[in-house]
Amino acid sequence: MYKTEMQKIGDASEKKIAFMRQSPLSYIILSALAGIYLGFGIVLIFSVAGPIAADGGGAYLKLIMGPSFGIALSLVIFAGSELFTGNNMVFAVGH
């Protein structure tokens, strides 16, 4: 049913494993950068949503917090860093 998708994930797994074995320091740095980018997103969430919550923001609070985390995940994707949860999916399928 999902043969082509699973094959693509398996191919990505082989590439990630080869990269991890070829350059473990780069892999660790990219993993740390992913955590830093998500940390920036959490700081963005609290700095934007904090004042709104203090004023009793209600429904607007969740509408602002959700996209802020999405921005952080987009930063991880566009920067090309290695996110732990995505690697778990890829490695579980391909290895």
C-alpha positions in Angstrom: 0.0 0.0 0.0 2.7 2.5 1.0 5.7 0.7 -0.7 7.1 3.7 -2.4 6.9 5.9 0.7 8.5 3.3 2.8 11.2 2.8 0.2 12.0 6.5 0.3 12.2 6.5 4.0 14.5 3.4 3.8 16.7 5.2 1.3 16.8 8.3 3.6 17.8 6.0 6.5 20.8 4.6 4.6 21.9 8.2 3.7 21.6 9.3 7.3 23.4 6.3 8.7 26.2 6.8 6.2 26.5 10.5 7.2 26.5 9.6 10.8 29.3 7.1 10.4 31.3 9.3 8.1 31.2 12.4 10.2 29.9 11.8 13.8 30.9 15.2 15.0 28.9 17.0 12.3 26.0 14.8 13.1 26.2 15.7 16.8 26.5 19.4 16.0 23.5 19.3 13.7 21.5 17.5 16.4 22.5 20.1 18.9 21.5 22.9 16.5 18.0 21.3 16.2 17.6 21.5 19.9 18.8 25.1 19.9 16.3 26.1 17.1 13.5 24.5 19.1 14.7 26.4 22.1 14.4 29.6 20.1 10.8 28.7 19.2 10.0 28.1 22.9 11.5 31.5 23.8 9.4 33.0 21.0 6.3 31.3 22.4 6.8 32.6 25.9 7.9 36.1 24.9 4.9 36.6 22.6 2.2 34.7 24.5 3.3 35.7 28.0 2.0 39.2 27.9 -1.2 38.0 26.2 -1.7 35.4 29.0 -1.1 38.1 31.6 -4.0 40.1 30.1 -6.3 37.0 30.1 -5.8 36.3 26.4 -8.1 33.3 26.3 -8.6 31.8 22.8 -6.0 34.1 21.2 -3.3 32.6 23.3 -3.5 29.1 21.7 -3.7 30.7 18.2 -0.4 32.4 18.8 1.4 29.6 20.6 0.7 27.0 17.9 2.2 28.8 14.9 5.2 29.9 17.0 6.2 26.2 17.5 5.5 25.6 13.8 8.0 28.4 13.0 10.6 26.6 15.2 10.0 23.3 13.4 10.3 25.0 10.0 13.6 26.5 11.1 14.9 23.0 11.9 13.8 21.7 8.5 15.2 24.7 6.5 18.5 24.7 8.4 19.0 21.0 7.6 19.6 20.0 11.2 18.9 16.5 12.6 15.8 16.3 14.8 15.7 13.4 17.2 12.0 12.5 16.6 12.4 12.5 12.8 15.5 10.4 13.0 13.7 7.8 15.2 11.1 7.4 12.5 13.7 7.1 9.7 16.0 4.8 11.5 13.2 2.5 12.7 12.0 2.0 9.2 15.3 1.7 7.4 17.6 0.0 9.9 
